[in-house]
Structures are given as C-alpha cells and as structure tokens.
Amino acid sequence: MDQVKAPVGETRTGTEKLKPWRSLMNGTLLMVIGLIAAAFLGLDSDAGSLFLVMAAAAQAPTPRFAGYADLPGVRLWYTDSGGSGAPLVLLHANTGNAESWQYNVPGFVEAGYRVITFDRRGWGRSTANPDSGPQPGTIAEDLQALVEYLKIDRFYLVGVAGGGFAAYDYVLWHPERLRSLVIAASGGAIVDEELRQLRQKTSLPGFTSWPPEFREVSMGYMATNPEGLKRWLEIHHNSKQEGAPAQPQRITITFEKLATIRVPTLLMPGDQDLQAPPWVMRRQLAHIPGAEFIVLPEAAHSINWEQPEAFNHNVLEFIRRH
C-alpha cells in the first residue's frame, strides 16, 4: 500500500458535518483574537508567539500520514505526524533516510509540533520520475514542492550533515518560509578556497575509504550501543539507491551568502565529529548574523542518532523562542 492514514472520525449527518468547520472557524477566531490581544497589551515577540501557538492548537488537526506524494520529477516518500502544532521539517544525512529520525520524532511530537520527514529523491523509498519533471532536481526544490503540496506556509527547518547543505540552499532561496533554521554536524557544502585547503591539510589519511560507521559514528557509541549501531547500518544500507545521481544545490553556497541570512539560526556540531568538527562550523558561525552555537558532547557526525535526547532538547529550547 502507498499510504497509511490515521482515522479522522466520522462527520456524516446532521450537525456532526459542521464539526471540522467549527473547529477551523474557532481556531481562526482565536488566532485573530490572540494577535489583537498581543498588540493591544504591548507584549513582546515571545508572548505573541505563544498566542499563535495556542491559536494553532485550536485549528482542525491534520491527520497522520506515511506514504507518497507525486511531485515534479519525483515520487516522494514522506511522513507527517499530523496534529495542529507548528510544522517542523527534518532533513536527513547522506548516509540515512527518513528513518534516521526515528528516535527524534516522538519527542518533537510530544512537545506539540507537527513533524515531517522525507526520503530525498534517489534515497530510501523516494524514486525519480523523469516523466513528471527534470532530473536530478535539488533537495531544496523537492522540499518546496512538498510544503506546497501540504499547504504549509511557514515552518521550522532542521538539517543534519548532508541535510544541512539542503537547509542552507533552502534558506537562501526562501527565507520568508522559515520560522528558524537548525544546522547540525554539517560542513554546509560551502565553496571557499581557504577552507578547502584547510580541510585538505587536516584530513585523515584514507578517510574517505573508511567503513561508514568509522566516518560517521563515535567510538563511544559503537562500543556501548551495538544494537543502535546495527540499526544505523541497516538504515545506511537502505539510503542512497544504486546509480542514483546526487542532487546539486540550487545556489552556490559561500560565506558571503551566509552573511545575508536573517532567519534565526542555531549551529550544532558534535565534539567528536571527524567530518564537520566544531572548528569548521565556527567558521559558519562567524558569518551568520546573530547565529547561536552549541557543541553537543559525545556525538560525532550522526549527531541526532547518537544523542537523540540531548539533540532534541537543544533544538526545542531554540525553536520555542522563535
């Protein structure tokens, strides 16, 4: 089957048919009242955001979903936790797919957010469709097509590792759509000659030929969580499809372009990351106005997988303020 939907209840006869509309009308009314109250009382932006969150909670909830969306150039597999919370979109790493977020999604949902993940084109269950659009496309374009398909206006965006490349690509293209941005364990695909030379000088011998778990996962995690490592490898082996081309960025990402970002941004490296260590991400920090920076202990490149509770805590603490 292509999809699994949670039941949304019956509204067949009499006044029951009006219940979803009443919920929507009540939610819209509360949102208007909340905005007027925030302005009238002279409340700060945090209080105004609280009014919006409360109003959103009163809107008719979106049903839970896992399945496909036929978008330009791709049959995209995605999951949507549903609910009435503010949308939070998670972009997976090159070595993963949507299942890489399995330890993070429940906590974000419990915190009240509508969480959306997807397998990027040519990864996991998402397949390219040349009949419906050009190939290979970009992750940013697929993301934009998905949020349009879901009729989502503004949302929170989190990208890990290769997902961070796409997140930067998207914020530079559609900053008006983002409430905030989190980039974790990511070099950002930044084109900069000085940085390239530094990375080349500090690269470990033969690093690119190491087994993926030694490149991506910390030694401590491998030593203490064999079942977690086994599951990580299962997901990795079902990530990029054989022969699938990598999707480029829409925009050449440079430090100069990062300096134009005005969306609230959190950068979060892991202290044991060999691919995007803290010193690399601090260079991004130096160029993004007002960006925040947290180094997550005992985490490598698979930061959200190795330390899901700490990762979620940092993300939630940040996005609740925006």
C-alpha positions in Angstrom: 0.0 0.0 0.0 1.2 3.5 -0.7 -0.1 5.2 2.4 -1.3 4.7 5.9 -3.7 7.3 7.4 -4.9 7.6 10.9 -8.7 7.8 11.3 -10.0 11.3 11.3 -13.5 10.5 12.6 -16.9 10.5 11.0 -18.8 13.6 10.1 -21.7 12.1 8.1 -25.0 13.5 9.2 -26.7 16.4 10.9 -24.7 18.9 12.9 -21.7 16.5 13.0 -20.9 17.6 9.5 -20.1 21.0 10.8 -17.6 20.0 13.5 -14.4 20.3 11.4 -15.6 23.7 10.1 -16.5 24.9 13.6 -13.0 23.8 14.8 -11.4 25.7 12.0 -13.5 28.8 12.5 -12.9 28.7 16.2 -9.2 28.3 15.6 -9.1 31.2 13.1 -11.1 33.4 15.5 -8.7 32.6 18.4 -5.7 33.5 16.2 -7.2 36.9 15.3 -8.1 37.5 19.0 -4.6 36.4 20.0 -2.9 38.8 17.6 -5.1 41.7 18.6 -4.6 41.0 22.3 -0.8 40.7 21.9 -0.7 44.1 20.1 -3.1 45.8 22.5 -1.2 44.6 25.6 2.1 45.6 24.1 3.5 42.1 24.6 6.9 41.1 23.3 7.6 38.7 20.4 7.8 35.6 22.7 4.3 36.3 24.2 3.0 37.0 20.7 4.4 33.7 19.5 2.7 32.0 22.4 -0.7 33.4 21.3 0.0 32.0 17.8 0.9 28.5 19.2 -2.3 28.5 21.3 -4.4 29.5 18.3 -2.8 26.9 16.1 -3.6 24.3 18.6 -7.3 25.1 18.2 -7.3 24.6 14.5 -8.6 21.3 12.9 -5.8 18.8 13.2 -4.0 17.4 10.2 -4.3 13.6 10.0 -1.2 11.4 10.5 0.3 10.1 7.2 3.1 7.9 5.9 3.2 7.4 2.1 3.9 9.0 -1.2 3.4 12.4 -2.8 3.7 12.7 -6.6 5.7 15.8 -7.1 7.5 17.3 -10.1 10.3 14.8 -11.0 9.8 12.5 -8.0 7.5 10.1 -6.2 8.5 11.3 -2.7 8.1 9.2 0.4 7.3 11.3 3.4 5.9 11.0 6.9 3.7 13.6 8.6 2.9 13.2 12.3 -0.2 15.3 11.8 -1.8 17.3 14.6 -2.3 21.1 15.0 1.2 22.1 16.0 3.7 24.3 14.1 5.3 22.3 11.3 8.9 21.1 11.9 10.7 19.6 8.8 13.7 17.3 9.3 16.3 16.7 6.5 18.3 13.5 6.8 22.1 13.0 6.2 23.6 11.4 3.1 24.1 8.1 5.0 20.4 7.9 6.0 16.8 8.3 5.1 13.7 9.4 6.9 14.1 6.5 9.4 17.2 8.2 10.7 14.9 10.4 12.7 13.1 7.5 14.4 14.5 8.4 17.9 13.8 12.2 17.4 10.3 12.3 16.0 8.4 11.1 19.1 10.0 13.8 21.3 9.2 16.6 18.9 5.6 15.3 18.5 5.2 15.1 22.3 6.4 18.7 22.5 3.5 19.7 20.3 5.0 20.0 16.8 3.7 18.6 13.5 6.8 16.7 12.4 7.5 16.0 8.7 10.3 13.8 7.3 11.0 12.5 3.8 13.4 10.3 1.9 15.2 12.6 -0.6 15.0 11.8 -4.3 17.0 8.6 -5.0 17.2 7.7 -1.3 15.2 5.2 0.6 11.7 4.8 -0.9 11.7 8.0 -3.0 12.1 7.4 -6.7 12.9 9.8 -9.5 10.2 10.2 -12.1 11.6 11.7 -15.4 8.0 11.7 -16.8 6.9 14.4 -14.4 9.9 16.7 -14.1 13.6 17.3 -14.9 16.3 15.3 -13.2 18.0 15.2 -10.8 16.4 18.3 -9.3 17.5 19.6 -6.0 16.6 18.8 -2.4 15.5 22.4 -1.8 13.1 22.2 -4.8 11.7 18.9 -3.6 11.2 20.4 -0.1 9.5 23.4 -1.6 7.2 21.2 -3.7 6.4 19.1 -0.6 5.4 22.0 1.7 3.3 23.5 -1.2 1.7 20.1 -1.6 0.9 20.0 2.2 -0.3 23.7 2.1 2.3 24.6 4.7 3.2 28.3 4.9 5.9 28.9 7.5 7.8 26.1 9.3 10.9 25.2 11.3 13.7 23.5 9.4 16.4 21.2 10.8 19.1 19.7 8.6 21.8 17.2 9.7 25.1 16.7 7.8 24.1 16.5 4.1 20.7 17.7 5.1 22.4 20.8 6.3 23.6 21.5 2.7 19.9 21.5 1.5 18.8 23.6 4.5 21.3 26.3 3.6 20.2 26.1 0.0 16.6 26.5 1.0 17.0 29.4 3.4 19.0 31.3 0.8 16.1 30.7 -1.7 13.0 31.0 0.5 13.9 32.7 3.8 10.4 34.0 4.2 9.1 30.5 4.7 11.2 29.7 7.7 10.5 30.4 11.4 14.0 29.3 12.3 16.9 27.1 11.0 19.0 24.5 12.7 22.2 23.2 11.0 23.8 20.2 12.8 27.0 18.3 12.1 27.3 19.9 8.7 30.1 21.4 6.6 27.4 23.2 4.7 28.8 22.5 1.2 30.4 25.9 1.4 32.6 26.9 -1.6 35.7 28.6 -0.2 39.2 28.1 -1.3 40.9 28.9 2.1 38.5 26.4 3.8 39.1 23.8 1.1 42.9 24.0 1.7 42.5 23.8 5.5 40.2 20.7 5.2 42.7 19.1 2.8 45.6 19.8 5.2 43.7 18.3 8.2 42.1 15.3 6.5 42.9 11.9 7.9 44.8 9.6 5.6 42.5 7.4 3.6 39.5 8.8 5.4 37.0 8.5 2.5 37.7 4.8 2.2 37.0 4.0 5.9 33.8 2.0 6.6 30.9 4.4 7.0 30.4 3.8 10.7 34.0 4.8 11.4 33.5 8.0 9.4 30.1 8.9 10.9 29.7 7.4 14.4 31.7 8.0 17.5 33.9 5.3 19.0 32.0 5.5 22.3 28.6 4.9 20.6 30.0 1.9 18.7 31.4 0.5 21.9 28.4 0.9 24.1 25.4 0.6 21.8 25.8 -2.4 19.5 22.0 -2.6 18.8 21.8 1.1 17.9 24.8 0.7 15.6 23.2 -2.3 13.9 20.1 -0.3 13.2 22.1 2.6 12.0 23.9 0.4 9.5 20.6 -1.1 8.3 19.3 2.4 7.6 22.5 3.3 5.9 22.4 0.3 3.6 18.9 1.4 2.6 19.8 5.0 1.9 21.1 6.0 -1.5 19.8 3.9 -4.3 22.4 2.3 -6.6 23.1 4.6 -9.6 21.0 7.4 -8.2 22.7 10.8 -9.0 23.4 13.2 -6.2 21.3 16.3 -6.3 23.2 19.5 -6.5 22.4 22.7 -4.7 20.3 25.4 -6.4 22.7 28.0 -5.2 26.5 28.0 -4.8 26.8 28.4 -1.0 29.5 30.8 0.1 30.4 32.6 3.3 29.3 35.9 1.7 25.8 34.4 1.1 25.6 33.0 4.6 26.1 36.6 5.8 22.7 37.5 4.2 20.8 35.1 6.4 18.4 36.8 8.7 16.4 33.7 9.8 17.1 32.8 13.5 19.8 30.1 13.2 21.3 27.5 15.5 24.6 25.7 14.6 25.2 22.4 16.5 28.3 20.3 15.9 29.3 17.2 17.8 32.5 17.3 19.7 33.7 14.0 18.1 32.7 14.7 14.5 35.5 14.0 12.1 33.7 15.4 9.1 32.3 18.6 10.4 34.2 19.3 13.6 33.4 22.4 15.7 36.2 24.4 14.2 34.6 24.0 10.8 31.1 25.1 12.0 32.6 28.0 13.9 33.6 29.5 10.5 29.9 29.4 9.5 29.0 31.0 12.8 31.3 33.9 12.1 29.3 34.8 9.0 25.7 34.3 10.1 24.4 37.4 11.9 23.0 36.5 15.4 23.5 32.7 15.0 23.7 30.6 18.1 26.3 27.8 18.7 26.1 24.7 20.8 28.7 21.9 20.8 27.0 18.6 21.7 29.2 16.3 23.8 29.9 12.7 22.9 28.5 12.9 19.5 30.0 12.5 16.0 28.5 13.1 12.5 25.4 11.1 13.3 24.6 13.6 16.0 20.8 13.2 16.2 21.1 9.4 16.2 23.8 9.1 18.9 22.4 11.6 21.3 18.7 12.0 20.5 17.6 13.3 23.9 20.3 16.0 24.0 19.8 16.8 20.4 16.0 17.3 20.8 16.5 19.3 24.0 18.8 21.8 22.2 16.5 22.1 19.2 13.4 22.5 21.3 15.0 25.1 23.5 15.9 27.1 20.4 12.8 26.9 18.3 10.5 27.6 21.2 11.9 31.1 21.2 11.1 31.6 17.5 
